[in-house]
Amino acid sequence: MAPKDGAAAGGSDSRFFTTQKKGEMHELRLELHSTDRTVKVDAVKKVIASMTVGKDVSGLFTDVLNCVQTGNIELKKLVYLYLINYAKSQPELTLLAVNTFVKDANDPNPLIRALAVRTMGCIRVDRITEYLCDPLGRALRDEDPYVRKTAAVCVAKLYDIAPDLVQERGFIETLHDLISDSNPSVVANGVAALSEISESSGRDMMKISASVLQKLLAALNECTEWGQVFILDSLAKYTPAEAREAEGIIERVTPRLQHANSAVVMSAVKVILSYMDVMGGNGQPGGGPHAESIRALTRKLAPPLVTLLNSEPEIQYVALRNINLIVQMRPSILENEIKVFFCKYNDPIYVKMEKLEIIIKLVNEKNVDQVLLELKEYATEVDVDFVRKSVSAIGRCAVKLERAAERCIGVLLELIQTKVNYVVQESVIVIKDVFRRYPNRYESIIATLCDNLDTLDEPQAKASMIWIIGEYAERIDNADELLDTFLETFEEEDPAVQLQLLTATVKCFLKNPEETQDMVQRVLDLATEESDNPDLRDRGFIYWRLLSTDPEAAKLVVLGDKPVIEDDTFRLEPNLLNVLVGQIATLSSIYHKPPEAFVVRAKRVPTGGDLGVGDVGEEIEEGDEEEYEDENDVNEGGGDLLDMGGLSVNDNAARGGDGGMGDLFGGAPAEDGPEARMSKVCAPEKSGGIELWAGFRQVAGAVKLELDIRNQTSNVPVSSLAIQLNKNAFGLSPANQQIACNPPIPMGGSGRHSVELVSNPNMVAQVPPGQPASPQIQVAIKNMSTGLVFYFAANFALEALFASDGALERATFIEMWKSVDDSSELYGTVSDLPAASTDIDQVAEKFKKHRIFLIARRPVPNAPGQEVAYFSAKTTTGMTFLAELTFKQGVNAAKVCLKTEDVAYGVQAKVALENLLRS
C-alpha cells in the first residue's frame, strides 16, 4: 500500500486544481506556517493552482513569502513563481525577499544561483532592480555555464526596465565577452540577448568582427537547436566583406540544412540566400566569377525545402509561405521540383491554396502541359473554393505564358462544358482577363460564353460577362438583347454589376445608336434617379453629360484603347521582397508583411513567469487599430457599412436646418458631462488626408460618439460626412447618418462633432457562447465632398451606457451579490494609480460622474490600513454590475472584483472601472 500512498501524495498535481472550498484561505494560511515540509509544499502548490485559474490569492503574500527561507529547491521555485506574479501589486512587501535573493545568488548550488537571478530579472519593480545589478554582475562571470547563460537572458530583461543602468554597469560589454565563452549554450544566449537589445534600442549591438564570427561558427556545431537559430539569425544580418568570405560562411552553415528542426533549416536558408547576393548575380544562369558556386548552392537548397513538405500540415503551411517568397526571388531553386507542389487528396485546404500559388509561380513553357492536366483534375474536386482557385490558376497561366494561352483557353472551354455552376462562373471571370491580356485573339469563344448566361448568378461573374458583351458588342448579333435581360433586375443587382451594366450599355449605344437609344436612356434614368449608390449616380451623370454634349468625345473616352494587363504572378515589390526574404522563419514571412505592419513595440510589465528573451519589451497586436481598414473584416457579420443610405450633399443641406440637427452636428457642442477618452482610430493616409480621433461618453442620458476631425493633407475642405455602424455587441446605431461640418474644415484645421447613438435591437451582434462581448464598434464614414469611404474600429467605453438609476439599496445589493455564483467573479489588480484613485471618497466622486454609485464601505478585518468599497452600476439596456474594490493605505494599487449575471459583458464593465481608476 505504501507505493499507492506515495503516488497519491505527489504523483499528480492535478488534484490541486479541484474546486476550492469557501474559507480555504484561512486553512491555506495555517498550512503555509506548518512545520511539516510536505504540508507546506502542498499548500504553496494549492496557492499556485488558485493563482493559475485566476483566483486572487495576493492576501497570502506575506505567508508565502515566509516560505522562501528554505533549502528545498522545489518549494523555492514555487515561492519565486508566486512572487513574480504578485510583485507589481505588492512592491513594498516584495522588498522583504531581497535579502533572500541576494543570499541565493551566492548559494553553492548553481541551480539556486540561476533561479535567484532569473527571478529578480522577472520582477519588474524599480527598487528590486537596484539590488539586481551586483548579483547579475557576479552571475555573468560565474564558474558554472548554466548560471552564465541564465544571466545573459536576464541582461536583456534588465535592459527593458533600465537601459541606462545596463550601459553604466558595462553589461553590454560583458555580453560581448560571453560570445567568446567556451560553452556553446552561453554563446547562444549571449547572442540572443544582444539581438533582443538591438531590437529594443534600434541600434546594432552585435558588432560581429572576424574573431567573433569564428566563435559563432564554432558554437553553431555544438549548441542546442534554438541556440543555432539565434546564431543563424545573427549571421543573416552580418554583411561579409567579400564574396570569398561569404562562400566560407555558407560552407560552414550548409550542414544545418540537414537538421531535423525546421526552424534551423529555414534560418540556414535565410543566411545562404542573403550571402548569395554578396557573391553576385540573382541566382539565374549567367556569368560572373562565382556563377558556378551559386548554381551549386541553388541545387543544395532544393532538397531541404522539399523535405519540409513531408512534415505536418501546419509546418507545411509555414514552409510554403516561406517558399512562396524564395521562388519569387530565385525561381531557379525549385524550377525542376514543381511536381512536389501538386496537391494530395488529403492535404488541408490551406495547404492546397498555398501550393496552387507556388505552382503558378513555377509554371513555364516546359511544364505547362502537366500543370494544366493537374489543374483540370483539381477543377473536379468537391471543395468549391479550391475548384475556383484552380480555375483561376488556369487563367493566370494563360496570362503569364503567351505561347500556352491557347491551350489554357481550351481547358477552360472544356470546363465550361461541364455546366457546373461555380466552374462556369469562375471561367468567365478569368476569360475576361485573358481577353484583356490578348485583345482580338480569342474572341471566337464569345458565343460559347453567351450560351451560358443563365448559369451566372454571382456578381463578379455577371460583371465579367457584361464587360465582355459591352467590349465586343459589334461581334455579338444580339448584344442589346443580352444586356436587356440583365436590365430587368437592375435595381436588385450588386453595385459592381450595375456599374458594368451602365458602361456596357453606353458602349452598345456608341457602337449601335439606332437600336439602343431607348435602352441607354432607361439605364441612365435608373442610375441617376433611382439609385442610392453615389458612385453609380456620378458615373451616370458623367456619361449623360458626355453623350448629350459631345458624342465623339464620349467615344474617345468610353471606347478608347485599354492598357494590356500585366502578369501579376510576382506581385511583391522588389524592396518589400528583399525585406521579407531577410525575415524568413519569422511571422513576417508568413504574413508577407514587414514587422512594423503588425508589431507594436511597447514597454510593458509581464504578469508572471519567465517568458524568455522573446518577450522582452515586445507586444504583438494583430491588426493595429490604425490598420483596421480591411473592408472584408468590417463588413463581416453585420449590416452593410457601404450602404450609406443614399445620402448626398443636397439631402444633407435639406435636413440640416431643422429638427435640432444643427445643434447635434454643427461645431463642437458645449455640453456638460465627463469628457470622452479620445484615441486615434484612422490615419490620414487611409482616409484621404483626414485624421480621426474617437471616443464615447454620455450627455443628458444620450450616448454620444465624439469625433475629432483633423484635415491634415486634403485640399478639399471637409464639409459633409455620412456615417454608418456595423452590428455590435451593444446594439448601437447613429440616430442620424449625416454629419455637417459648419464651417467646413480646411487643410490644417480641425473640428469636434458629436454623433448621437441609439439602441437598436436589429443592430445587436450575437455574442458567441462562453466568449466575452467584443468592445469594438466598427464604423464606416463617407466624405461626401470626395466620395471616399473609409473604415475604422473604436473600442466602446461601457460607462457611456450606464444609467442614472444604477444605485441599489444596500439590502438589494447584498442579495444580488450572494445570488451570483462565485465562478462568475472577475478579478484584477490595477497598479500605478494616481493619488486621487487611492482615496475612496475621491474615487466615489469620480465614479458618480459616470453613474457608478457607492453602496457601502468597510475596513478589512485583521488587515490594518485596508478598506473595501462596494459599487453598483446599471446600463440603459438593463444589465447590472456589482463591484468590490479593495484599497490599502500607502499603496498606489487597487484590487477589483466584479459580479454580474450578464457574464459576457462583465469583462467590459471591469475594463471600464479599471480605466476610470487610472484616469
N, C-alpha and C positions, 0 to 999 in steps of 0.2 A: 504493500500500500504506500510505502514511502515515496517511491518514484511518482506515483499519481499525485500525491500531495504537493511534491515539488513542482510538478508540471502545472498544477492548479495555481500555485503561488506565483510563479513567474513565467510560465510558458507562453501565455498570450496576454498582451496588454490591452486587447480589445474590451476586456471587462471594465476598464476604467471609463469607457465611453457610454456605459449604460446610463439611463436617465437618472439624474441626481435627485435625491430626496430633498424636501424642504427642510431647512435647518441644518443642512450638512456643512455649511460654512463653519459653524461652531465646532462640529466634530473634526473637520479638517484642521482647524487651528490647534485642537488638542493633539491630534496625531502628528502635526508638524513639530510639536515640542516633546514628542516621545523620545525616550532614551533608546528604544529598540530601533536599530538601524533599518531593518526590513520594513517596519511600520512607517518610518519617516520617508523612506524611498517611495513606498506605495502612495503615501499622502501627497508627495510632490508630483507623482505621476497623475493622480486624480486632479490636482490643480492644473497641470499642463493640459489634460484632456478637456477640462471645462473651458480653459482658455482657447483651445483649438476649435471648439464648437461654437465659440462666440459669447460665452458667459463672462461676465465681468467679475474677475477674482482679484482685482487690484487691492481690495480690502485686506488681503492676506500678505501684502508686500513685505512688511517687517518680519512676519512669521517665516516666510520663505527665505528671506534674506539671512535670517539667523542660521539656516541650514547650510550656508555656503562654507562655514568653517568645518570642513570635513576632509578626510583623506580619500573618501570614496569617489572615484572619478566619475562613475555613473551618476551619482547624486549631484556632483558639482556641475556636470553638463546640463542636467535638468534645471538646476537653480539659475545657471547662466542664461539658459534659454528664456526662462521667466523674466529675468532682469532685462534682457534685450527688448522684450515685448512691452514692458511697462515702464521703462526708464524715462521715456518722454513725459509721461503723466505724473511721475513721482521723482523729479530730478533731485530734489533735496535728499530724499531717502537713498537714492542710488549712490550718493557720495559716501554713504556708510560702507559700501562694498569696495571702495577704492583701495583700502589697505589690503584687503584680500586679493584683489587683482595684482597689486604690486608684489605681494608675497608670493603668489602663484607664479608670477613671471620669473621668479628666481628659484622655482621648485626643481629638485633634482630630476624629476620625471619630465622628459621633453614633451610628452602629450599634454601635460598640465600647463607647461610654459606656453605652448602654442595656443591652447584653449583660452588662457587668460588674455593673451594679446589679441586674438581674433575677437573675443567678446568685447573688449574695450573698444576695438575699432568699429564694432556694430552698434555701440551705444552712442547715438548722435546727440550728446549733451556737451555743451561747450566746456563746462567745468571738468568733465571727465577727460576731455582732450588734453588739458594741461598736464594731467598725470600720465597720459599715454606715451608721451614722447620718449622719456627715458627708458621705460621697458621696451619700447619699439626699437630704439637705437641699439639696445643690447641684443634683442632678438634677431635683428638683421645681421649681426655678426656672431650669432650663436654657433656653437660647435656642431649642433645637430641640424642636418639639412631639412628635416620636417619643420622645425621652428623657423628656419630662414625662409622657406617657401611660403609659410603662413604669414610671416611678417611682410613679405613683398606685396601680397594682396592687401594687407592692412594699410600700407602706404597709399595705395590708390583710394581706399575708403577715407583715409585721413585727408587726402588732397581735396576730396569732395566737400569736406567740412571746413577745412582751414588751409587753403593753398599756400598762403604766405608762410604759415608755420612750417610746412613741408620744405619750402625753399630755404628758410632760415636754418633749419636743423640739418640741411645737407642730405636729406633722404633721397633726393633725385640722384645725386652723385653715388650714393650707396647702392641704389638700384642698378646703376650702370656697372658698378663693381660686381653685382650679383650675376650679370650676364657672363662674366668670366669665371663663374663658380664651377667647381669640379663636378657638382651634382646636376644632371640634366633637368630634373624637375624644378630645381631652384632657378635655373636659367629660364625655363619656360614661364614660370610665374613672374620672374623679373620682366620678361618681355611683355607678358600680359598686362602687368601693372603700368609699365611705361606707355603701352599702346592706349590704355584706358585714360591715363593722364593726358596724353596727346589729344585724344578726342575731346576731353573736358576743357582743356585750355585753348585748343585751336592751334597749338604750336607743336612742331616735331620734337619730341623729347628723346627719340630713339638714337639719332645721330650714329648711324651704322658706319663704322670705319672698317678698314681692311682686316684689322685684328678681331674686331667684334664680329665681322662677317664669318670668319673662320670658326669662332666659338659657337655661333648659331648653327652653322652647318654641322659641326661636330656633335652638338647636343641633339640635332634633328634625328640622329640614328638611335638615340638611347632613351629619350623622354617618352612620356605617355602620349597616347593618340591625340588628346586635346591640347597637350603641350605642343605637339607638332603643328596643330592648326594655328596656334598663336604665332609660332616661329615663321611658318609659311606665310601667314598674312603680313607679318613684318617684312619679310623678304620681298613680297609683292610690291611694297611701297618703296623699296630701295631701287635706285637707278644705277645700273652698272656703268663704269667709266667708259668701257669699250666693249665691242662685240665678243672679244675673246673671254673677257671676264664673265659676261652673260652666259656664254656657252659653257664655261666651267661650272657656274652655279647650277645651270639646268642639268648638267650631268650628275650633280650631287642630289638634285631634287627628284630626278626621274624615277628612282626606285619607289618613291612614295605613291606613284600611280598604281602600284600593285597592292596597296594597303586595303585591308578589309573594311575600314571605316570610310564611308562615302564622303564624309566631311574632309578628311585628309586628302582624298583623291581630288575633290573639287578645288581645294586650296592649292594643291600642286599644279593642277591645270591652270589656275589663275596666274601663278608665278611664271610658268612656262610661256603662256600667251603674252604676258607683259614683256618678258625678256626677248621673245621672238621679234618684237617691234624694234628693240635695240639692235638686234642682229641684222635688221634691214629687210625691206620687202614687206608685202602684205600677206605672205603665205601662198600667193599664187605662183604657178610656174613662171620662171623668168631668170634673168641673170643675177649678177651680184656675187661677191666672194663667198657668201655664206648660203647661197641658194640650195646647195646640196644638203647642208645641215638642217635647213628649215624644212626641206622635203622629208628628211628622215624623222624629224620631230613630229611633223604632221602625221606620218604613218604611226608613230608611237602613241599619239594622243587618241586615236580612234578606238583601240581595244578597251581601254578603261572606261570610256564613255559608253560604249556598247554594253559592257558588263553591268553598268549601273541599271540598265533596263531589265535586268533579271531579278531585281530586288522587289520589295513590297510595293504595292501601288503608290503609297504616299511618297516613298523615296523616288520612285519612277517619275512622279509628277514634278518633284523638285528638280530632278536631273534634267527632265525635258525642258523645263523653263530656262535652266541654265544653258542647255544645248541650243535652245532657240536663239540665244544671244551669240553663242560661239559660231553657229553656222552663218549668222548674218555678217560676222567679222571675217571668218575664214571658212567659207563653204567647202574648200578643198579637203578639210579634215575628214568629213563624213560623206563626201560625194559618191563614194562607192559602197556606202553602207545603208542605202535607202530602204532596203528590204527589212532591216531590223525595226524600222518605224511603222511597218504595216501593222494594222490593229489586229489583236487577237479577240476571239469571241467573248472571252471573259474579262477583258480589260474594263475597268470602271469608265464611265462616260468622260470624266475629267481627264483621264489619261488619253482616251481616244481623240478628244478635241485637240490636245497638245500635239499628238503625233501627226494629225492632219496638217497643222500649221507647219511642222518641220518638213513633212513630205512636199508641201508646196514650195518651200524654200530650196529643197534639194533637187526638185524635178528639173530635168534638162532634156535635150533632144534625144539623148541616148536611152534614157529610161522612161520616157513619157508613155510609151505603149503599155508597159507593165503597170505603171501608175494608173493609167486610165482604166485598165481592167480591174484593178483593185478598187478604185473609187466607184466604178459601176456596180461592183459587188456590194459595197457599203450602202449604196442607194436603195438596196432591197432589204436593209435591216429594219428592225421594228421600232427602234428609238427614233422618234421624229426629229429631234434636234440634231442627232448625229447624221441622219439622212440629209437634212437641209445643209448642214456644214459640208457634207460630201459633194452634193450637187454644186454648191457654191465653189468648192475646191476645183471642180472640173472647169468652171468658168474662169477661175483665176489662172489655171494652167493655160487656157486659151489666150488670155490677156498677156501672160508672161512670155509664151513661146509662139511666135508668129507662124512658124512652119508647122506647128502642131494644132493650130487653131481649127482647121477644117476637121481633123479627127475629133477634137473636143466637141465641136458642133454636132457631129454625127452621133456621138454618145448622148448628148443632151436630147437630140430628137428621138433616139430610142427610148429614153426615159420618159419623154412626153407621151409616147405611145402607150405607156403603161396605164395612163389615165388616173394614176394615184394623185389625189388632190394636192397634197403638200409638195410632191415631187414636181408636178407641173408648175406650180406657183413659183417655186424656187428656181426652176429652169427659166421661166420667163424673166425673172429678176436678173439672172446672170447673163442671159442673152442680150438684154438691153445694154449691159456693159461691153459685151463683145461687139455689138453694133457701133458703140461709141469709140471703141479701140480701133476697129477696122471698118470705117464707113464705106458704103457702096460695094461691099464684097459678099455678104452673106444674106442679103435681103430676100433671097428666094425662099427662105423658110418662113416668111411672114404669114403666108397662107395657112401653114400648119398651126402657127400660134393663134391665128384668128379662129380656127376651128375649136379651140379650147377655151373660148371666152367664158363659157358657162361654169367652168370649174373654178374661176377666180373669185375668191371671197375675202382675201386678206388685203389690207390697204396697200402694202408695198408692192404686191404682185399686180394689183389693179393699176397703181400709179405707173409701174413699169410698162404695162401693156398699153395704157393710154398714151404714154410718151412715144412708144413705137408707132401707134396709129397716127398720132399727130405729126411725127417726124417724117413718116413715109406715106402721108395721105394721098399723094399723087400716084402711088403704086397700088393703092388699095381701092378697088372699084366702089365699095360701099362704106368708105371710111366714115361718112357723115351718119349713116345708119348705125354703125357700131358705136359711135360716140353717143348717139341719141339714146341707146339702151342704158348707158351709164347715167345720162342726164335725168332719167326718170326718178332716180333715187339720190339726186344731187344733194339735197339738204341733209340726208342721213349719212352721207359719206364722211370718211375721215378727212381732216384738213389737207393732208398730203394729196389725197385723191382729188379733192376739189380744186386745188391749185393746178394739178396736172390737167384736169378736165378743162379748166379755163384757158390754159396756154394751148392745149391741143386743139380746142375749138377755134381759137383765134388763128392758129396755123392753117387749119382747114379753110377758114374764111379767106385768108390771104391767098391760098392756092386755088380756091374754087368759090369765088364770092357769090356767084349767081345762086347756087343751090344751098348755101349755108348761111345766108343773111339772117333769116328768121332764128336759126339756131344760135348764132353768135349774140343776137340781141337778147335772147332768152337767158343765155348764160351770164351775160353782163348784168342783166337785171337781178338775177339770183345772187351774184357775187357782191353787188354794190348795195342792194336794197334789202335783201332777205337774210344776209349772213351777218353773224356776230363776230366773225373772225377778222381782226383788223388787217392781218397780212393779206388775206383773200380780198378784202374790200379795197385795200390800197392798190393791189395789182390790177383789180378790175377797173378802178378809176384811171390808172395809167394806160391800160390798153384802150379804154374808151376814148381818152383824150388823143392818143396816137392815131386811132382809126378815124376819128372824126376830123382831125386837122391835117394829117399828112400820112395817107396810106403807104406811100413809098418809104417814108422813114420807118413806118411800122414794119415793113418787110425787112429792111436792113437790120432792125433790132431783133425781131422775133425769128426770122428765117436766116439770120447770119450764120456763118460757119462756126461750129462749136470746137473748142480745143479738144484734141485727142487725149483721152485719159491715159495715165501712165500706169505701169505695173507697180503696185504698192507692196510687193512681197517683202522687200527690205525697207520697211517703213520707218524705222527709228532714225532720228537724225544722227549723223556721224559723231558729233560731240557727245550726245547723250549715250550712244552706244559705247563709246570709249569709257565713259564714267561707269556704266553698268557692267562692262566686262571687268573693270577694276574692282567691282563689288561682287564678283562671282562667289557663291557659297554664303551669301548673306540674304536678308529679306529683300534687299533692292533687286537682286537678280530674279526673285520670284514675282514681285510686284511689277517689275520693269519700270520702276520709278527711282529717281535718285533719293538718297536717305532724307534729305531736307524736305521732301514732299510728304513724308508721313511720320517723321520722328521729330519730336519737340524736346530739346534738351532743357531740363529744368532742375534746379536744386530741390531735392525732396528728402524727406526723412522716412526711411523704411520702418514699418511697424514691427518687424521682428525677423529673426532668422538670419543666418549667414548666407546671403543670397548669391555670393560670388562676385567676381570682378565685373561681370557683365551688367550688374545692376547699379554700378556706381554712377550716381548723378544722371540717370537716364530714365526717361519716361516715354514710352511709345504710345502715340494716340493715333489709331487707325482712322484717318479722315478727320483732320483738324476742322474746327467749325468753319474756318475760312475756306476750307477745301470742300464745303458741303454741296456746292452747286452741281451735283450729279442729278441730271434730270430724271433718270430711271428710278433712283432711290427716292427722290422727293415724291414722285407720282405713285409709288408703290403703296397699296393698301388703303387708299383713301380717295377723296374727291379729286377731280381733275384740276390741278393747280394752274394749268394753262388756260382754263376756261375763266377768263376774267369778266364774264358777264356781259360781253359786248359793249364795254364802256368806251366812250370816245370823249374827246375834249369838249365837244358840244354838249354831250349829256352831262358832263361834269359842271359846266357853266350853268346849265339849266337848273340843276338840282342844288348847286352850292348856295343859292341865295335865300333859301327858306328852310324851315324845319330845324333851325338851330345848327345846321351843318357848318355854318361859318364859325361858330364857337368851337365845334368839335374838331375841325381840321385846320382852321386858319391860325397860323402862328403858334407860338408856344403859350398855352393857356396858363393863366395864373390861378392854379387850383391848389387847395390845401391837401395835406396827406403826406405820408412818408415818401421820400424820393425813391425812384426805381434804381436798382443796381444795374448800371449800363455795362454792356460788353460788346466788343466789336464782332459783328456777325457777317459782314460782307466787305471784302477788299475792293478797291476801285477798279483793279484790272478785271474783276469778274462781273462788274455791273456798269460798264460804260463810263468809268471815271467817277462814280459816286461811291462814297464810303458810308456804310450804315452801322450805327450802334443801336442796340435794342435792350429793353428791359421791361419788366411788368410791375404794376402797382395797382392799388385800389383807391379810387377817389369817389367819395359820396356814394358808396355802395356799388359803383360800377368798376369792372375790371378794365384796365387800360394797358394797351401795348404802346410804350413810349418809343418813338423812333427819332434818333438824332441823324439827320441827313446832311452829309458834308460833300459838297460838289468840289472834288479835287481837280479833275482834269477835263471835265465835259464842257465843250464850247456852248452847248445848248443849255440854257437855264432850266432848272428843274421846276416845272410849274404845275404838273398834274401827274399823280400816280394812281394805280389801281392795285388793290391788294386782295389776296385770297389765301386761306389757310387750308392745309390738308387735315384729314381726320386726325384727332389727337386724343390722348387719354382723358382729357378734361372736357371734351365736347365743346370747345370754344370756336367761335367764328366771328368775323367782323360784322358789326351792326350795319355798316355801310362800306362798300368796297372802294369808295373814292377818297383820295387824299388831295386836297387842293393846297398848293404852296403859294400863299399870298402874303408878301410879294414873292415872285419866282426867285429861286436860289441860283445866283450866278456862279461862275467858276471862282473858287476861293471862298465862297460863302457857305453858310450852314443854317439849319433851321430845325427846331424841335416840334414834333407833331404827335398827337395822341390819337390812337385808334381804339374806339370802344369795342370790347369783345363781349359777346352774349353767349349764354349756354344754349346749345342746340343738340337735342338728342340724336339727330341724324349725323352729327359730326363726331360722335364718340367712337374711338378706335378700341376694339375689344382687347383687354389685357390677357395675354396667354396665361393659363392656369399655373400657379406656382411661381410666376415671374413678377418682379416689381414693375409698376407702371413707368413707362418712359417719360422723362421730363421734357423731351424735345417737342417743340411746336415747329412744324415745317411750314415755311411761308414762301409764297411767290409774289413778286411785285413787278408790275409793268410800268415802265416810264412812258407815259402817253405822248410825250414830246418826240421821243426817238423810236418808239415801238419795241424797245429791247425788254425782254422778260428775263429776270434773274431770280435766283433761289437762295435761301439760307435757312438755317435752323437755329432757334434760340431756346435755351433751357428755361422752362416756366418756373416762376417763383410761386410756390403754393400759398405763401402768406397773402398773395393778392386775391386769393379765393376765400379767405377766412371771413366769416360773417360777424356782425357786431353783437349778436346774441349768443356768443360762444361760451359765456361764463356759466358754469354749472353750480348748483347748490352743493354744499360740502357732502351731504349725505348721498346725493346722486352720484357725485364723483367717486366716492368710496365704493358704492355698489357697482358702478361700471368698471372700476379698476379691478375688483375681485372677479367680475364676470368674464374678463378677458383672460384666456389661457396664457400661462406663463411662457409657453413655447412660442407665442406670437410676439414676445417682447423684442424690442430692438435696442441694442446698447451701442454706446460710442463715447469716446473721450475727446473733448475739444481742448487743445492746448494753445499756448501763446496768445491768450486772450488779453485784450486791453483792460486796463484797471477798472473801467466802468462796468465791464461784463463779469467781474468777480464779486460785485456787490448786489445782493438780491433785490434791494429797493430800486436800484438803477436799472437792473435787468427787467423787473416787473414793469417799470415805467416805459422802457423801450418796447417790451412785448405788447403792452396795452395799445400802443400806437398802431400795432399790426394786428389787433384784435385777438391777442393771446392773453388769457386772463389768469392772474394769480388766484389760486383757490386756498392754499394753506402753506405754512412753513413750519419747520420744527428742527431743533438740534438733533444730531445723530448721537444716540446713547453710547457711552464709553468711547467716544471719539472727539476729544476736545478740539474746538475750532472748526468742526464740520457742521454744515447745516444743509437741510434738504428743502426744496421748494417744489410745489405741485402746481401745474398749469393745465388749462383746458383750452381747446380751440375747436371751432366747428365751421365747415365750409358752407357756402351758399347752396351746395348740392346735397347737404345732409350728412356728410361724413364727420365723425367726432374723433378727436385725438386727445389723449391724456399723456402728460409728460411729467417725469420726475427728474429734477436737476439737483446734483449734489455739488456743493462748493466747500472748499477748505481754505481757512484763513491763511493768507500769505502765499498761496499757490495760484498762479495765473492759468488755471485749467478748471474744467467742469466735466462731470460725468452726466451723460444724458441717457435716460431710459424712457422709451415711448411705447404706449399701448394703443391699439385700435382694433376694431372689428374689421375695418377695411384694410386688410393686410397689404394688398397690392400697392396702396398709396402711403403706407407707413414710412417707407424709405424717403419719399419726397418730403413728408412732414418733418422727419428727423433732420434732413438736409436743410430745410427752411430754418429750423431752430438753430442749428449749428452756424449757418451763415449770419443770422441775426446776432448771435453771440459774438462772432468775430468782427462784426461791423462797428 
